[in-house]
């Protein structure tokens, strides 16, 4: 599904928030975004229900199930962190590469939550160095494109290491 960049970025941010375990923002904000989604043709029952919260004073936690469903309907399902570690690494790195997950929460999760579980693979370690110690290896900070390309490399390694994954498309 092709969404305007602003909507896609907002949904990606929500996906990152869910990965971090906390939704940020207000139910009204999410409701207005649902209204915008409806305007682009995403008029599912869940999106319509979420749009009903545009004037809400409720919390994001109250509408989290709706947000999760809308993300799925827009092709950005929340990442299942209960899978085996290499499968999670693959899903996160693919989402980072494709821009459906912001780099920061994806990289944070790969480094803090998965590096040890995956045996400290060089690809995740290199991502950490690229982000944290870029001064030692290059003059300028890495660009988003460089980080996304590196995420693609992690996805390739994760594909080879994961025992329960379908082939990359």
HELIX and SHEET records of a PDB file:
HELIX    1   1 UNK A    5  UNK A   20  1                                  16    
HELIX    2   2 UNK A   27  UNK A   39  1                                  13    
HELIX    3   3 UNK A   45  UNK A   51  1                                   7    
HELIX    4   4 UNK A   60  UNK A   63  5                                   4    
HELIX    5   5 UNK A   64  UNK A   73  1                                  10    
HELIX    6   6 UNK A   85  UNK A   98  1                                  14    
HELIX    7   7 UNK A  103  UNK A  109  1                                   7    
HELIX    8   8 UNK A  110  UNK A  114  3                                   5    
HELIX    9   9 UNK A  122  UNK A  132  1                                  11    
HELIX   10  10 UNK A  134  UNK A  137  1                                   4    
HELIX   11  11 UNK A  144  UNK A  161  1                                  18    
END                                                                             
